[in-house]
Amino acid sequence: MVNEEVVELAQKLVALPSVNPEHTDQPDIADEYRVANFLAEYLETRGFDISWDRMTPERGSVIASHGPAQPAHTLLLEAHLDTVGVADMIIPPFDPTIKDGRLYGRGACDTKGPMAAALTALTPQVLNALAEAGVRVLFIGALGEEKGNLGAERLVEKGVGADTAIILEPTDLSVVYAHKGALWYELVVTGEAAHGSDPDRGTNAIFAMARVLHWLETRIREEQARAETADLSGPTLNVGRIDGGVAMNIVAHRCRIEVDRRMVPGEDAEAILSEVRTMLSEMQERGEIRSFEMNVLKVGAPFQTAKDSKLVRGFRQVLSEADCEPRLATAAWYSDAGAFARTCKELIVFGPGSIHQAHTVDEYIELNQLVKGRNVLERYFDWFARNWRSG
Ligand SMILES: [Zn+2]
């Protein structure tokens, strides 16, 4: 099994450091260019046309396409190029090691293993069959997923999308057809300082924030009760940090919180933020605060593809034929699928490897799952070439 092409390719990808620059200060392992250049060359020799979306000379996303210029259908495969940092790892991060049926190294499971599975599944026969069926294949290696989905967001802004899309992440070979979106923001309210012995002369920002917190908590309960999301267990809100005030005997003039709001399909970040803004403006009008500030730190949209969509049905059928359990799943984590949902009609997240091994100090992928994942993808591409036209 060690000689399988997919294993060799996964090893090569792991050996090319591509740590997200926000996760390291070591230039010799930072940025995506090593893996991006390798990917571009690999796909070019297999007949793909290559274009780039470059942010800096060291950071670019690869957009490779194969098939008819006037396609009847487009199939997008996407894997992010970057990995998280390696600071506390207890294995050599870039010296891919095979032991006990596992491939160890940073990115082995998130997401160089899944990337290798899809690349090797695109055999010359599969690519021919897809092209003959009128399908254009887009293979995207996106930069910066591990910090704000930067590469995917840039591509989506430029209109890169497709009819059908598979986002390659370790899902344990489950078909992830929906995940939540993430909205992170910071709120600051200001009051007016005064001596603690005469609080009525000031405006206490901590008391004001307590009212904001009460409002947020009440509101999320209402939203949870209203949301029709049997699949994704409703929206959530967490206030993860609070700070404010100066000393016990001074009326606090400032208080700040950090909010992590997880969204379900149908919710819109702008609408959520605007409601919070209205509530704060009303507090300001009533003199309960002097001013407020709201800083959005991240907006990632949720996505959901219908369970009876052709993509999900096709994948389940292929999984059964490949003797894998045809499992459907939803996820609380976030991926580039949130961005690509805006430009792709149907999409899923799929790949070999477990999310529990992603970002760990001894990251690995099970070799038999890597090989299985590759085989399922090859079968699916073949199925797709024969079936995409039919109902
Ligand atoms: Zn990932």
Boltz pocket constraint, residues with backbone or C-beta under 6 A from the ligand:
constraints:
  - pocket:
      binder: B
      contacts: [[A, 80], [A, 110], [A, 111], [A, 145], [A, 168], [A, 169], [A, 170]]
      max_distance: 6.0
